[in-house]
Amino acid sequence: MRKGLTLASIVFFTVSVFAQTVSEEKVFVKNAFINTQLISAQTTEMLPKKSWEFKIQHRFAKTGFDSTLVQEFLGMDQTANIRLALGYSLGERLYIAVGRTKFLKTYDFEAKYLLLKQHKEQTIPVSVAFYGNMAIRTEKFPTVPQNAFFSDWKTPFEYKSAHRYSYNTQMIISSKITDALSLQLTPIFVYHNLVSPGQVNHTLAATLSGRYKIGLNSAIIFEYGHVINHRKQRGENFINPGAIGVEFGTSGHCFQIFVSSTQSILDQYIYTNSSIPYSDAEFLIGFNIKRNFWRR
């Protein structure tokens, strides 16, 4: 009898401790975003475990509220920019991807690692992810003009393989404020091995972006970037990039359509090339399509 009571007590105690542990387990916030990317800005969202992601990013040419709106059919008749990318999940917190962009015939390799996950109890109120991208332009370099020199004005200039490389690193900080609203703040560091005379190799920027849910599978998305350093060296009228649009998605699909102030897709060029002036009432139309595939 004593052995039976002792065994029952041990079982009861074990179950009680287990139940308490489960009840105290942290519950992570889910679906702050439904895509690894908003318009151009990265999110803290990761690829589902054991999955592939195929992504199409398309930017039409510039148009405006004038005759080009109809004659160029929203910019679709002119030269567009497009990027195709394929990503793979290496776990719940890490994925890698490779992409190819039409502009400068650029190939890029990216990786994202989720450092922190937001808790529902707000003990950790934000999610934090680290993102890195290396791009290689494969388009032929232009002909070097005569009497061209490096910045020391002594060494004759010549293109090198290293000049094709550019880099982009980000620390993405996001928070799901309410069931409908998610916001992000992203410090960005861009570095080009080769820049035009008078320009700087490194660029510091910060992006504010977010998503506001308006339906079961739909939301308004937006982003605005601010270049911090050496703005005058990039032009007296340097314009920061911005975009706004809508998205429709499920766990496996996501479609986004938007208006933007820049045709660039990679951050290495978004924050080093001036955008279209907002006062000119000109803009670009673009869309992103994502499809996930699962591996058993």
C-alpha positions as CSV (number, residue, x, y, z in Angstrom):
1,M,0.0,0.0,0.0
2,R,2.8,2.4,0.9
3,K,4.7,1.6,-2.3
4,G,1.5,2.3,-4.3
5,L,1.0,5.7,-2.5
6,T,4.6,6.6,-3.0
7,L,4.5,5.7,-6.7
8,A,1.3,7.7,-7.1
9,S,2.8,10.7,-5.3
10,I,5.9,10.6,-7.6
11,V,3.7,10.4,-10.7
12,F,1.5,13.3,-9.5
13,F,4.5,15.4,-8.6
14,T,6.1,14.8,-12.1
15,V,2.9,15.6,-13.9
16,S,2.5,18.8,-11.9
17,V,6.0,20.0,-12.6
18,F,5.6,19.2,-16.3
19,A,2.3,21.1,-16.5
20,Q,3.8,24.1,-14.7
21,T,6.8,24.0,-17.1
22,V,4.5,24.0,-20.2
23,S,2.3,26.8,-18.8
24,E,5.4,28.9,-18.2
25,E,6.9,28.2,-21.6
26,K,7.2,31.3,-23.7
27,V,4.8,31.8,-26.5
28,F,6.3,33.6,-29.5
29,V,4.5,36.1,-31.6
30,K,3.5,34.8,-35.1
31,N,2.7,36.3,-38.4
32,A,4.0,39.8,-37.8
33,F,4.7,39.6,-41.5
34,I,3.8,36.9,-44.1
35,N,6.8,37.4,-46.3
36,T,10.6,37.6,-45.8
37,Q,10.4,40.9,-47.6
38,L,8.1,43.9,-47.7
39,I,8.5,46.0,-50.9
40,S,12.3,46.2,-50.9
41,A,12.9,46.1,-47.1
42,Q,13.8,42.8,-45.4
43,T,11.6,41.6,-42.6
44,T,12.3,39.5,-39.5
45,E,10.2,36.7,-41.0
46,M,12.0,33.5,-41.8
47,L,11.4,30.7,-44.3
48,P,9.3,27.8,-43.0
49,K,11.4,24.9,-41.8
50,K,12.5,22.5,-44.6
51,S,11.2,24.8,-47.4
52,W,12.3,26.5,-50.6
53,E,11.2,30.0,-51.7
54,F,11.0,31.3,-55.2
55,K,10.6,35.0,-55.6
56,I,10.0,37.4,-58.5
57,Q,10.6,41.1,-58.0
58,H,9.6,43.4,-60.9
59,R,9.8,47.2,-61.3
60,F,8.3,48.9,-64.4
61,A,9.7,52.2,-65.7
62,K,8.9,55.7,-64.5
63,T,5.5,57.2,-65.3
64,G,3.4,60.1,-64.0
65,F,0.1,61.9,-64.0
66,D,0.6,63.1,-67.6
67,S,0.5,61.7,-71.1
68,T,3.0,58.9,-70.2
69,L,0.4,57.4,-68.0
70,V,-1.5,56.2,-71.1
71,Q,1.1,56.4,-73.9
72,E,3.6,54.3,-72.0
73,F,0.8,52.3,-70.3
74,L,1.8,52.9,-66.6
75,G,5.5,52.5,-67.6
76,M,5.1,49.0,-68.9
77,D,6.2,49.9,-72.4
78,Q,9.6,51.0,-71.3
79,T,12.6,49.2,-69.9
80,A,11.9,47.4,-66.6
81,N,14.1,45.9,-63.9
82,I,13.5,42.4,-62.6
83,R,15.1,40.0,-60.0
84,L,14.6,36.3,-59.6
85,A,15.7,34.6,-56.4
86,L,15.7,31.1,-54.9
87,G,16.0,30.6,-51.1
88,Y,16.3,27.6,-48.8
89,S,15.7,27.2,-45.1
90,L,18.6,25.8,-43.1
91,G,16.5,25.8,-39.9
92,E,13.9,27.8,-38.1
93,R,16.3,30.7,-37.6
94,L,18.5,30.7,-40.8
95,Y,18.0,30.7,-44.5
96,I,20.2,31.5,-47.6
97,A,19.3,32.6,-51.1
98,V,20.8,33.4,-54.5
99,G,19.3,36.0,-56.9
100,R,19.9,37.5,-60.3
101,T,18.9,41.1,-61.2
102,K,18.7,42.6,-64.7
103,F,20.4,45.9,-63.7
104,L,24.1,45.5,-64.4
105,K,23.5,41.7,-64.8
106,T,24.0,41.3,-61.1
107,Y,24.1,38.1,-59.1
108,D,23.7,38.2,-55.3
109,F,24.0,35.9,-52.4
110,E,22.1,36.6,-49.1
111,A,21.6,35.1,-45.7
112,K,19.4,36.0,-42.8
113,Y,19.6,34.8,-39.1
114,L,16.9,35.4,-36.5
115,L,18.6,36.4,-33.3
116,L,15.5,37.1,-31.1
117,K,11.8,36.3,-31.3
118,Q,9.2,38.5,-29.9
119,H,7.2,37.0,-26.9
120,K,3.5,37.5,-26.5
121,E,4.0,38.4,-22.9
122,Q,6.3,41.2,-24.1
123,T,9.2,40.0,-22.0
124,I,11.0,40.4,-25.3
125,P,9.0,43.0,-27.2
126,V,10.9,42.8,-30.5
127,S,12.2,40.4,-33.0
128,V,15.8,41.0,-34.2
129,A,17.4,39.5,-37.3
130,F,20.8,40.0,-39.0
131,Y,20.9,40.1,-42.8
132,G,23.8,40.1,-45.2
133,N,24.0,40.3,-49.0
134,M,27.0,40.2,-51.4
135,A,26.4,41.3,-55.0
136,I,28.5,40.8,-58.1
137,R,27.9,42.8,-61.3
138,T,28.7,40.8,-64.4
139,E,28.0,43.4,-67.1
140,K,31.1,44.4,-69.0
141,F,32.8,47.5,-67.7
142,P,32.7,50.5,-70.0
143,T,35.8,51.6,-71.9
144,V,38.3,53.4,-69.7
145,P,38.9,56.9,-71.0
146,Q,42.3,58.3,-71.6
147,N,44.1,60.1,-68.7
148,A,41.9,58.2,-66.1
149,F,43.5,57.8,-62.7
150,F,42.7,56.4,-59.3
151,S,41.9,58.8,-56.5
152,D,45.6,59.5,-55.9
153,W,45.7,61.1,-59.4
154,K,48.9,59.2,-60.1
155,T,48.1,55.6,-60.7
156,P,46.5,55.0,-64.1
157,F,43.0,53.6,-63.7
158,E,42.1,50.1,-64.7
159,Y,39.1,47.9,-63.8
160,K,39.8,44.9,-61.5
161,S,37.7,41.9,-60.5
162,A,37.2,43.3,-57.0
163,H,35.5,46.3,-58.5
164,R,32.5,44.1,-59.3
165,Y,31.6,43.5,-55.6
166,S,29.3,45.3,-53.3
167,Y,28.0,44.5,-49.9
168,N,24.9,45.2,-47.7
169,T,24.4,44.3,-44.0
170,Q,21.4,45.1,-41.9
171,M,20.1,44.7,-38.3
172,I,16.3,44.3,-38.6
173,I,14.3,45.2,-35.5
174,S,10.5,44.6,-35.7
175,S,7.6,44.5,-33.3
176,K,4.0,43.3,-33.8
177,I,2.3,46.3,-32.0
178,T,-1.3,44.9,-32.4
179,D,-2.9,42.1,-34.3
180,A,-3.2,44.4,-37.3
181,L,0.0,46.6,-37.1
182,S,3.6,45.5,-37.4
183,L,6.5,48.0,-37.6
184,Q,10.2,47.7,-38.3
185,L,13.3,49.8,-37.9
186,T,16.4,48.8,-39.9
187,P,19.9,50.3,-39.7
188,I,21.7,49.5,-43.0
189,F,25.4,49.6,-44.0
190,V,26.2,49.4,-47.8
191,Y,29.7,49.2,-49.2
192,H,30.9,49.4,-52.9
193,N,34.4,48.4,-53.8
194,L,34.2,50.9,-56.7
195,V,32.5,54.2,-56.8
196,S,32.5,57.2,-59.2
197,P,35.0,60.0,-58.6
198,G,34.0,62.2,-55.6
199,Q,31.8,59.5,-54.2
200,V,32.3,57.5,-51.0
201,N,32.5,53.7,-50.8
202,H,30.3,53.3,-47.7
203,T,26.7,54.3,-47.1
204,L,24.8,54.5,-43.9
205,A,21.0,54.4,-44.0
206,A,17.9,53.5,-41.9
207,T,14.5,52.3,-43.0
208,L,11.2,52.5,-41.3
209,S,8.7,50.0,-42.7
210,G,5.5,48.3,-41.7
211,R,2.4,46.4,-42.4
212,Y,-1.3,47.1,-41.5
213,K,-3.7,44.2,-41.9
214,I,-7.0,45.2,-43.5
215,G,-8.4,41.7,-44.2
216,L,-8.0,38.0,-43.5
217,N,-5.2,37.7,-46.1
218,S,-4.6,41.3,-47.1
219,A,-2.6,44.3,-45.8
220,I,-1.3,47.7,-46.6
221,I,2.5,47.8,-46.7
222,F,4.9,50.7,-46.7
223,E,8.6,51.7,-46.3
224,Y,10.7,54.8,-46.2
225,G,14.5,54.9,-46.2
226,H,16.8,57.7,-45.1
227,V,20.4,58.0,-46.2
228,I,22.4,59.4,-43.4
229,N,26.0,60.1,-44.6
230,H,27.6,62.1,-47.4
231,R,24.3,63.1,-49.0
232,K,25.8,66.2,-50.7
233,Q,28.4,64.0,-52.4
234,R,25.5,62.1,-54.0
235,G,23.9,65.2,-55.3
236,E,22.5,68.3,-53.9
237,N,18.9,67.1,-54.5
238,F,19.4,63.6,-53.3
239,I,15.9,62.0,-52.7
240,N,15.3,59.3,-50.2
241,P,13.5,56.1,-51.4
242,G,9.9,55.3,-50.4
243,A,7.0,53.0,-51.4
244,I,3.5,52.0,-50.5
245,G,1.3,49.2,-51.7
246,V,-0.9,46.2,-50.8
247,E,-0.3,42.5,-50.3
248,F,-2.4,39.4,-50.5
249,G,-1.0,36.2,-49.2
250,T,-1.3,32.8,-47.5
251,S,1.4,30.6,-45.9
252,G,2.6,29.4,-49.3
253,H,1.9,32.4,-51.6
254,C,2.3,36.2,-51.4
255,F,1.5,38.8,-54.0
256,Q,2.4,42.5,-53.5
257,I,1.7,45.4,-55.8
258,F,2.9,49.0,-55.1
259,V,4.0,52.4,-56.2
260,S,7.7,53.3,-55.6
261,S,10.1,56.1,-56.1
262,T,13.0,53.9,-57.3
263,Q,13.5,51.2,-59.9
264,S,16.4,49.7,-58.0
265,I,15.8,46.3,-56.3
266,L,19.0,45.6,-54.4
267,D,19.8,47.8,-51.4
268,Q,23.3,48.4,-52.7
269,Y,21.7,50.7,-55.3
270,I,18.5,51.8,-53.6
271,Y,20.5,53.8,-51.1
272,T,23.2,55.1,-53.4
273,N,21.1,56.3,-56.3
274,S,18.7,59.2,-55.9
275,S,15.0,58.4,-56.1
276,I,12.4,60.2,-58.2
277,P,11.4,63.6,-56.7
278,Y,8.0,63.3,-55.0
279,S,7.1,66.8,-56.0
280,D,7.2,65.8,-59.7
281,A,4.2,63.6,-59.3
282,E,6.1,60.7,-60.9
283,F,6.4,57.2,-59.7
284,L,7.0,53.6,-60.7
285,I,4.7,50.6,-60.4
286,G,6.1,47.3,-59.2
287,F,5.1,43.9,-57.9
288,N,6.6,41.0,-55.9
289,I,5.5,37.4,-56.1
290,K,6.6,34.7,-53.6
291,R,5.9,30.9,-53.7
292,N,7.1,28.5,-51.0
293,F,7.7,24.8,-51.6
294,W,8.1,22.3,-48.7
295,R,10.5,19.3,-48.5
296,R,9.4,16.3,-46.4
